[in-house]
Amino acid sequence: MRKFLQRTLICILMMSCSFAWAQDQIIPEDSTEFRDFLILQKEVQGLSYRFYLLEKSISDSLAADSVYLFSKTDSGFISNSFSDFGMIQDLEKPLVEDSLNFRLDFVVFSQSVDQTAVREYLANLVRNGDYQVKFEEIKSSEDLVSLASRSPYSPFLKYKLKFVADYKLFGVTVVIVFFFVVALTMIVYMLIMKARKTKRENLQKEYDQLIVDPLTSLLFEKELDEIHDMEMQEIYQYFPQSYLGKPLYRDVLIDRIIGLNKKMKGEFKDKLKVLYKRLGLDKISAESLKNKNWDRVTEGLVQINEMDLVEALPEVKKHANSSNFHIRSQAVATLLNLSEKVDLAFLRDQTFPLSTWQQMSYLRIIKFVGQQKDLKLEILFDSANKSIRIFGYKLVRMLGRIDLIEVLSKKAMHVEEDEKIEILETYSVLGAHMEAEFVNQCLNSGSPNLVIAAAKAAGVIGNEESASILMGLLRKEVSFSEKLIYLRSLNELDKAEFEAFTQLNPDAQILEIRAHLLDPLLQHV
Amino acid sequence: MKKILIIEDDLLISSLVQFRLKKDGYDTHLVSDGNEGMKAIDSYGPDLIITDVMMPFRSGIEIIHHARQCRPDTPIIVLSSLGEEEQVVLEAFNLGVADFIPKPFNPNELAIRVKRVLK
């Protein structure tokens, strides 16, 4: 602390010294330069000068001069004090012309001092900030007017309007105007859209009313064959040609027929499908598959699916591997639903992974279709897309296709781990005891997930070897949950081995699991 | 002439049902939402009510409750796409509906059931 204070004081002292030295440097040492310096300063507070003539006598005119006001002293004459140093040269001139011996005396507050004292006095003033030193102005060597005349004239005020010249105000105004214009455009746009929407809704209601009665009477008055054989002129009596040319009327008609088709069954459903084609609405549905908007394409696919438009299937097939999730899902659903001979090649060739939602949706259709048609599920096992292959294994399980176990058996050894897990589950559900060897290979694989899946399957389709592998696994350092799975499988597989193992290995966890597995009340907890 | 009240928000379905029932010589009245249905039960005095379950303002179950209080002897047929939902069907039958027809349905089949209920 002490050192710090010392250093601080030294620093302050050094700084003040250097500052004082710098101030002193402003005042010249040389007497000639000092004289010029004073002339430049003109007046300095408290400082004046006077002329001292070292003559015994002076001319009457000089003695009577009202500027100098010389007064006689013992050794000569002394002039009045002057404060304006700028006048030195003018005052010196008559004295020099008269060849008089004179000197300049400096006076600081009525006290005669030498040049050194004057310099110190000035330095003090400057240091204390009581006086601002004047410096010689650097003047251009040329006349300002002549310099100005050389440069071409350009007005300083560039714009006529002061408003435009003030760029900040101009900028803010532009931003505000921009927002107003955008807001106004949006309001106008919204109003136009709302008006259009209202008009569309009103038209839809109007068309709804126009469609309900003819559609109802047609469905009750005409038989299926009659609708099929109806002349176009007769159809136009129900649905006028002038209206059928309007896109909105056609859209409403499509919506109503499809809506009714969903809620009707029996002959009414067939009548609606025939009517749909007779009105040429099937062409509009097929045409919408070429639309650039995905929602229109999906809508078209739904229409084709609902109205059983099998003739549009080649076009639907093109969308089965679309990059759009909704189009792809709907196209596959339509193909599964409508294909006469369901060839699952379009599903096999899908490059996009199947989501669980898609799997659920396809399973529902395949379950329904599988009751009527022969599905060649095995082609899904050859897909380059892993999610499709896994979906294929799931389908074998869900549809109970025991006939495909042999096909699966040939593939099982060469597939990836998660596929093996799915196959093991399928084997287990279908009770494929002939695949016990595959289960044992998986039990020996060393991969934790595969071993657990195989252990679960071993409980259902395992053999003696599976039991000994399970016991081997139990002797290793395994977690409680793994022990539970292995022991449960061992118990299901071979009760005698389970008893023997648990009695020979009275580990606390094993005994706990044993009690749980054998307790009839806790078995399903 | 027997009076049948049809409470259904789908205009096309209600028109189809009305058309079919008129062919059989019934006097029918259509309403498109739950509130209107409640009012019509009191004002129209139907011999049979055909109602949907999912409707604007009031559900079909509320309508059945109301009908059971105002007109306990009027039979009710429920026409709904919730036919696969066991809970809804059970609740409707517990409230004493005469029949439950799930959608999709055949209007001719509905006409036969109406005839049987009104006998």
Chai-1 contact restraints between the chains, C-beta under 6 A:
chainA,res_idxA,chainB,res_idxB,connection_type,confidence,min_distance_angstrom,max_distance_angstrom,comment,restraint_id
A,V212,B,L11,contact,1.0,0.0,6.0,A-B,restraint_1
A,V212,B,L12,contact,1.0,0.0,6.0,A-B,restraint_2
A,V212,B,S15,contact,1.0,0.0,6.0,A-B,restraint_3
A,T216,B,S15,contact,1.0,0.0,6.0,A-B,restraint_4
A,T216,B,L16,contact,1.0,0.0,6.0,A-B,restraint_5
A,T216,B,F19,contact,1.0,0.0,6.0,A-B,restraint_6
A,F220,B,F19,contact,1.0,0.0,6.0,A-B,restraint_7
A,R256,B,L12,contact,1.0,0.0,6.0,A-B,restraint_8
A,L260,B,L12,contact,1.0,0.0,6.0,A-B,restraint_9
A,K263,B,I13,contact,1.0,0.0,6.0,A-B,restraint_10
A,K263,B,K103,contact,1.0,0.0,6.0,A-B,restraint_11
A,K263,B,P104,contact,1.0,0.0,6.0,A-B,restraint_12
A,M264,B,P104,contact,1.0,0.0,6.0,A-B,restraint_13
A,K265,B,P104,contact,1.0,0.0,6.0,A-B,restraint_14
A,K265,B,N106,contact,1.0,0.0,6.0,A-B,restraint_15
A,G266,B,N106,contact,1.0,0.0,6.0,A-B,restraint_16
